[in-house]
Amino acid sequence: MEITTIIASIITALATIASVLIGKKCMNRKPACPVSEDTAHSANVYTALTYTMKELGADRAYVLEFHNGGHYYSGRGQQKFSCTHEIAEEGISRECDHSQEHRVSNYHDYITELINNKEFKYSNINDVPDSSFLSLLRRSGVQSICNVPIKTLNGKIIGILGVDFVKGSVDRFTKKQVELINRQSKIVAGYLV
């Protein structure tokens, strides 16, 4: 294992232990303001995104979360996903505001591949088979992409952790890179639930 992987694992373990101990200590206290709790969780998500982006040399990192966007006349819920957290290198566009309320049905092939393969990675986005999603990637200037599902402890997919390469493409995504983003998705999941 590489030293940065070991250090990241140790820091994650210590943070988990500390949060459990602090949580037990604070159980008798008055509940915190939901807004301040959310901003604290978001700060942790942004820390994870920054680490992921830097380690992979990516230009943009983000979280997309699934949600119910309303109901059809049939009563069936509309399944959607929206960008809730995003960071980008200087000079790279922030796409969060343009990445809201996407209907899952419009990106069926993308979501299916992500769920079935437990990853969605393309060194060259021109190889992306979902034409709707490919169009979205082109508008965002993406040349290479790696996305993995964000899952709860019981395996429910609640979102997507992704990185984009905009300034240039990568030759291929290594097993080590995909393992890193998968580890980070588990960390992010803890702050989203």
Helices and strands as residue ranges (DSSP letters): H 3-25, H 34-56, E 60-71, E 77-88, G 96-98, E 102-103, G 104-107, H 108-117, E 120-122, G 125-127, H 131-139, E 144-151, E 157-165, H 175-192
